[in-house]
């Protein structure tokens, strides 16, 4: 009986020692997670792609974001766009790197409570981006391929063709009735749309000679 009680007490003590511990590691072992952002636009002669890596660590993540080494790779990636049209591969488009030098400068301010507030969270004014000069084929399907030291990342997309707004036309006549609706011919591969309207006008106040340029901006999500 004494042996059983001793063993039972030992098990209870083990559970208590484990259950009372509040120490844990918030950060797992490092894993390379690539983040890619880009727009394939047939109306442009240059394709821009932003390639960064995820990061974490002890401390303020917003402050870490101001360090280019936190999100940039330490080496140049092998990046290309390969189009396929009617079952045949087009000549690959090789992306090179360039630095944008006029990005808004990061600013750090402090609130009345002493909290740190970061404006334009990511590093600036110099930003590294990947780019390629050349027009895209609207009838092709493109695959973005990124070769890293530890493997390859690929994503494939179709191209959204041009579309045309049918209502309103290029001007609004106030003497006519306009219900404010917007109509267009949907583009091939285009699934979601966002409509916006900027109304620019000059205002002349009574008994004044100078005019003021003003504008009204309106935006709405459409499907």
N, C-alpha and C positions, 0 to 999 in steps of 0.2 A: 504493500500500500504506500509506503514512504517513497518508493521509486516512482510510482505513478504520480503522486502529488508533486514530486520534484520535477518530473518531466513536464507536467501541466503548467507549473509555475514558470518554467523556462520558456515554454511556448508563449505564455501571456507576456512575459517580459520582452520577447522578441517583437511581438506585435506592437507593444507600446513604444519600443524604441524606433520602429519604422514609422508608425502612425504619427508620432509627434514631430518628425523632421519636416521642416518647411523649406529646406534648401533644394533648389533645382536649377538646372542650367537652361536659360532661355534660348541659347544659341546652339544650333546643331553644328556638325562639322561642315566646313565650307563646301558649297556646291555651286558650280558655274551655271547660272541661270541667265540666258540671253533675252533681252528685250528689244524688239524691232518695231519701228514705226516708219511708215512711208506711204506715199500716195502715187499710184500709177495713173498719170493724167495725160491723155493723148493730145491735149491742147498745148502742152509744154514741150520744149525741146530738151529739157534737162530733168532727169529723175533724181529725187533726193530721198535718201534713206538714213534714218537715225538708228544706230546700233549701239546699245549700251548693255551693261550687266547689272543684275540686282545686287544690292549690298545691304548689310545690316551689321550691328555691333553695339557695344555699350556706348551710351551717350546720346546726344541729340542728333537724330537722323537728318534734320534740316541743316544742321551745321556740317554734317558729313557730305551732304549733297553739294556744298560749295567747293569741295575738293575734287578736281577732275579725275584723280586716280580712283575715287570711290566707284564711279560708274563707267569709266573708259577701260578698254582692254589695253594692256601694255604693249601690244603688237598689232600690226595691220592685219586685218582679216581678209580672206580671199572671198570676194563677193561678186556674184554675177546674176544677170537676168537672162533666162533662156525662154524664148517664145516658141510655141508649137502652133502651126497653122495648117489645116487640112492634113493632119497626120505627119507633117514634115517639120523638123526642127529648124528654126531660123538661126542666123549667126548670133552667138552669145554677146551680150552687152556686159562688159567688164566695168565694175564700179571702182573708182579711185577715191582717195580721201582729200578733203580740203577743210580749211578752218574758216568759219564765219566769225568775223571780227567785230561786228556791230550789234551783238545781242545786248539787250537791256542789262545794265549792271546790277548785280545782286546787292541788295541793301538790307542791313540788319538794324532793327530798331528795338526799343524796349518799352513795354507798356508801363502804366502807372504802378502796376503790381510787381514790376521787375521781371516779367516774363519776356523771353526772347521771341521776337516776331521776325520771320524771314520773308522778304519780298523777292519774287523771282527766285524760287528755291534752288534751281540748279546753277552750276558754275557759269560764270560769265566774266568778261564780255566775249571770250573766245570759245567757240563750240566746234568740236570735231564732227563732221558728217561725211557720209559716203554719197557719191554722185556719179552720174554717167550722162554724157551728152549724146542725144540721138532720139528720134521720134519712135514711139511705140505703134505697133500695128493694132488697130481696133478689133480686128477679126482673129487675133491670136490669143492663146492662153499662155500666161507667163508664170514661170517658176523662179522665185528668188532663192538662190542657193548661197549659204554662208558656211564656209569651211573654217573650223576652229581647230586648235591643237588636240582637242579631245573628241572631235566628231564633226558631223555636218547637220545643219538645220535647213529645212526647205519648207516653203509655203507656196501654194499655187492659187492663181486668181484669174478670172476673166476680166476684160476691159469694159468699162461702161462707155458707151458711145455718146455722142452729142445728143442733146435734146433741145426742143424749142418751145418757148412760151407762146401760147396762142391768145391768152387773155390775162391782163390787158395788153394792148399793143405798146409801141414805144412812147406813147404819151397818153395823158388823161385829159379829156375835155370836160371841164366842170359844167358846161352848159348841158351836158348829157347825163343821164342817170347811170351811175356805176355802183354795183352792189358790193364791191370790194373783193370779189372772188378772183382766184388765180387758177388758170388752166394751162396745161402743157401736154405735149406728146411724150409719153414715157420712153426712155431710151432702152436699148437692148442691154440686158444684165443689170439695169438700174432698178432696185427694189424699194429704196426709201429716199425721200426727198425732204429738203428743208427750204421753205420759201422765206424770203426776206424782201422788204421794200424800204427804200430810202427816198423820202420826199424832200427835195431841196427847194428852197424858195428864198426870195428877198423880201424883207419887211421894211416898209417905209411908214414911220410914225407920223401922225398929223403935225403939221407945222415944222417938220424936220426935212433937211436936205440930204442927210446921209442915210444910206440903206444898210440894213443888217442882214448878213447871210445866216440863215437858220436851216435846220433839217429835222425831220421826224423819222425815226427808225422803228420799223415794225418787223417782227419775226414770228414764225409759226411753224410747228412740225407738221408734215403731211406724209401720207403713205401712198 
